[in-house]
Amino acid sequence: MITTLIILAFLFVGGFVYLQQPPFGQNPEGEHAQKVNKSSHYQEKGFKNQHLTPDLAEGTTYFDILKAYFKKVENKEPSKPLPSVKTDLKNLPDDVPSIVWFGHSSYLLRIAGKNILVDPVFSGNASPVSFVGGNYPGSNVYAVEDFPALDLLIISHDHYDHLDYKTVKALQPKVKQVVTSLGVGSHLQRWGYSTSQITELDWWDKTSIDDSLTITAAPARHFSGRGIKRAQTFWSSFILKTPQYNLYLGGDSGYDTHFKEIGEKYGPFDLAILECGQYNQMWKYIHMMPEETAQAAVELKAKTLLPVHWAKFTLALHPWTEPIERVTKKAQELQLPVTTPMIGEVVEINRNYPTKTWWK
């Protein structure tokens, strides 16, 4: 018994020490934690969604998920390297807003004369360790040195496939300002970002970059956490507005009433960028099914949908092309235009929307 207790103690201490490494970040502490706790969305020691949001669907256990991951899934990953376009990111057009998608949820916006990078992950992994969550061959063709100076870095929430330690650490010399969800700045501060660089937003908070661009944080239905303790930082979607254009940046979200609410308050949107992958009925409350993604775009009053959160990592159990096939099929039924760029291909708002089925 004593030997067992000693082994358990060593494992506990070892695990605790391991979780103190920089990639795991740092949750809000001290005055920062007090500020976070004052949010009306922070209740009972953690942030809450608008409606009850279980991690798992009714009747599902973590053992069910474990068993499912041991089953073979046909076409779960690409059989060959993904095609891509190598765009000169430092010379994107200025006459019309443009977007370059890098797979999963990372993309660069050039709008109102500014360079805005969202949820960048270029380390090759969507996890804190190199042997888990590796990217598909061909999907990681861009590196930090390819990027221009960044007027703004937007981080929707602190999950590893949206906030990557190695990437944001390397990007810091290029970044003028960061806008993120409430509490997430604690991770960035630990990694060397200054408090003057970081603006944290609660839902419905707004900040202006200058007279040409405003960003409003809006609800999402998700969760957060990089270690054992969850929901200590917030998760958001964002509304990016200039005098001529209105864009919705979705982050991660399960389907809920907030899409209709945002559409009524802030729509219509020239473009909605919404997740369509890494879903399963076992965790249906925190990630949308592809058909729900198309419906959400309609409720947002989006003119065009750009589906993301696919084509870089395998984080769920579906075939890798299933998300884009299902969402485009449903969008066609709803008469909703969809753009499907290759990694690195330029999307020009209201002017050039690639639609090739390049994954086939």
N, C-alpha and C positions, 0 to 999 in steps of 0.2 A: 504494500500500500504506500509506504514512504517513497519507494522508487517511482511508483506511478505519479505521485504528487510532484516529485522533483522534475520528472519529465514534462508534466503538464505546465509547471511553473516556467521551465525553460522555453517551452513552446509559446507560452503567453508573452513572456518578456521578449523573445525573439521576434514574434509577430508585431508587438508594439514598437520595437526599435525599427523594424523594417518599414512600418507605416509612417515613420518620421522622415523618410527620404523625400527630397524635393518634388519628384513627380506627383506625389499624393497631395501636394498643396497644403493649405492651411485654412481651416474654417475661421469665421470671424471671432475675434477675442476682444476683451476689454470694452473700450468706448465704441468700437466698431460693432461688436455684438449687441451692445445696448441700442444702437441705432437700428440694427436689423430687427431686434425684438419689438420695436415700436410700430412696425408695419402692421396694418390691420389684417394682413394675410399670414402673419406669423402667430400660430396658436398652439398651445400645448407642446412647446419645445421643438417646433418645426414649422416650415411653411406648408400651407394647405392649398389645394385646388378649389375652384369655385364650387364643385360638387364632389361628393364622395368618390374617391379614385383608388380602389384597391390595386396593389401591385399585381395581383393575379386574379384572373376571372373566377367566378363562383365555381366551386367544385374542383379547382386546380390546385395541386401542391407542387412544391419545388422538386419533389421526387418525380412527378410526372414530367416536368421539364427535363430533368436529368436523363430520364429514359428516352425522351424524344430526341435528345442530341446524340444518342448512340445509334439511332436508326439512319440508314443510308438514304440520302435525298439525291435523286437524279438531277444533273445540271445545277448542282448547288453553287459551283464556281465556274468561271469561264474556262474553256478548254484551250484557249490561246490568248496571247496578250491583247488587251483592249486597244482599239484604234484611238488616235488622239491627234490634235492639231497643236503645233508649237507656235503660239501667238507671242508677239513682242508686247509684253505687258506694260512696258514703259512708254509705249507710243500708241495707246488706244485712241480712237477718234473722239474729238471734243464736240462735234456738231450734234451728236445724239447720245443719250445715255447708253452704255453698253455693259454687258455682264459676261464674264468668263467663268465657267464652272469647272472645278477640278475633281469631280467625283464626290460621292457622298454629300456632305453639307457645306463644303468649302467653295466659296466663290468670291471673285473680285468685281466690284462695281466701280465704274467710272461715270460719275454723274455730278453736275454742277461744278465741273472743273476739279473734282476731288476724287482721290483713290480711296475706296472703302473695302476692306477685306473682312469677310464673315467666316467665323468658326474654322480657322485654318488647321489642317492636319497634314503635315508633309514629312513626318518622321518615318513613315512606313508602317506604323502600327496604331490601332485604335485601342490601346491599352498601355498600362505603365511598364510593361515588360516586352522585350523584343520577340518572344516566342509565342505570343498570343495576339490575335487580331491583325494579322498581316494584310497588307493591301494586295489587290489583284495585280499580276504582271501587266505592265503598260498603263496603270492608273496613277502612277506617281512620277510623272515626267516633269513636274515643276518643282523647283527648289526655292529657298528663301532668297537667294541671290538673283532670281529672275524678277523679283518684284520691285516696283518703284517705291519712292518714299510714300508712306501711307498716312493720309490725313486722319483716317479713322480705322480702328479695329473694333469690330462688334463681336461679342461673345454672348450667345444666347443662354447657355447654362454650362455647368462644370463637368459634364460627362466626358470621358476620354476621347470619344469620337467627335467632340466639338471643341474641347479645350485641351490642346496637346502641349505638354510641358516643353519638349525640345523645340517645337515650332515657334511658340510665342516667345520663348527665351531668345532664340536666334533673331526673331523679328524686331525685338525691342528697339535697336538703334534706328529703325526705319519708321517707328510708330510715333505720331504726334499726340494722339488722344485715343482713349479706349472708352467705349460705351458698353455696359454690360448689366446684367440683372443684379438685384440687391444682394450683397454679400460676396459675390464672385471676385470682387477686387482683392479680397484677402489672399487668394491664391497668387494673383499677379504681383501683389506687394512682396510676398515671400520670394518671388522669382526676380525681383529687382526693379519692377515698375514703381514709379513714384506716385504718391497719392494725388499729385497735381495732374497726372496724366489720365486718371481714372474717374469716370462719372458712372455711378450706379443708379439704376432706375427701378422703382417699384412700378407695379401695373398702373397705367394711365399717367405716369410721370412723363414729362417732355423736356427735351433739351435741344438747344440750337447750336449748330456748328458756326453759322453766321446767318446773315439775312437770307441766304440761298437754300438752306437745308435745315429741316427739323426732324428729330427722331422721337417717337413716342413708344414707350413700352406697353405691351398689351398682353392679355392673358394667354396662357397655353395650358394644356392639361398633361402634366408630366411629373417628374420628380428630379432630385439631384443627389449628389454625393460621390466622393472619390475614395472614401475609406469605408469604415464600418457604419458611421453615423450618417443618416440620410437627412435631406430636407433642411440643412443648415444654411444653404444658399438658395436663391430663387431661380426660377426658369421663366422665360418670356418669349413672346414673339415681338416683332418691331414693325412700326409703320415709318417709312422713310418718305418724306414729302419735300418737294421743291415747288416753286411757283408753277411749273409746267407738268410735273410728273408725281405720281403717287404709287409707291411700291409697298408690298407686304412681304416681310421676311419671317417665315413661319417658325423657325427652330423646330423642336420636337413637340408633338402633341397628339394626344388621343382626340377622338371626335367628341364635340360637345357644343353647347349653345353659344360659346364665345365667338365662333366664326360669324354667326348671324349678327350678333351684337356689334362686332367690329365692323362688319360690312355696313350696317345701318349708321354707325357713328362716323366712320372714316372713309367708306367706299364712295364711288367705285375705285378700283385699283387698275392701273395700267398692266401690272403683272403681279401675280401671287407666286411666291416661291415656297412650296410646301413639300413636306416629307411624304414619300410613298413606299418606303421599304423598311425592312427589319421588324415586321409585324408578325403577330400570331394571335389566334383566338385566345390563347392562354394568357396573354398580356394585352388584351384588346383595349383596355382603358387608357394605356399610356402611349400607344402607337396606333395610328389609324390604319384601317384596311385601305387598299388603293381606291376602292369605290367611294369610300368616305372622303378621301383626298379630293376627288373630283367634285363631290357634293359640297365640300367645304369651300372650294374655289368659287362655286356658284353663289354660295351664301355670302362670301366676301365681296361679291359683285366684281369679280376679277374679269378683265377682258381676255387675259391669256394666263395659262398655268405653266409654270416651270417645275416639273417634279424632280425632287432631289432625295438624298438619303438612300442612295443605291449606287451600284456600279463601282464600288471601291473595296468594301469589306463585307465579309459574311458574318453577321451578328445575329442572324435568326435561322429559321429552318426551311425557308422557301427557296425554290430555284432562283438563280441570280437575276434572270430576265423577267420573272413573274411580276414584280412590282410595276414595271413600265408597261408591260402588256395589259395588265388589268386596269391600270389608271387611264391609259389612252382609249381603251375600249369603252369604259364608262363615260369618259369625257365626250367621246363621239356621240353616245346616246343623249347626253345633255347639251349637245351642240356647243361645247366649250373648246375653244382653240387651245392647243397644247404645243409647246416647243420642246424639242428633244435634242439638244446639242451634244456633240461629242465632247469629251474632255478637252478643254482648251479652245473650243470653237467660240467665236464671238457672237453673242446675241445682242441685237440692237433694238432697243425698246420702241415698239410701234412701227418698226421699219424692216427688220430682218429677223425672222424667227425660224431657225433650222428645224426641219421636221423629218429628216431621214431616219429610217429604222436601222441605225448603224449596228445595233447589237445582234442582228440576225445573221 
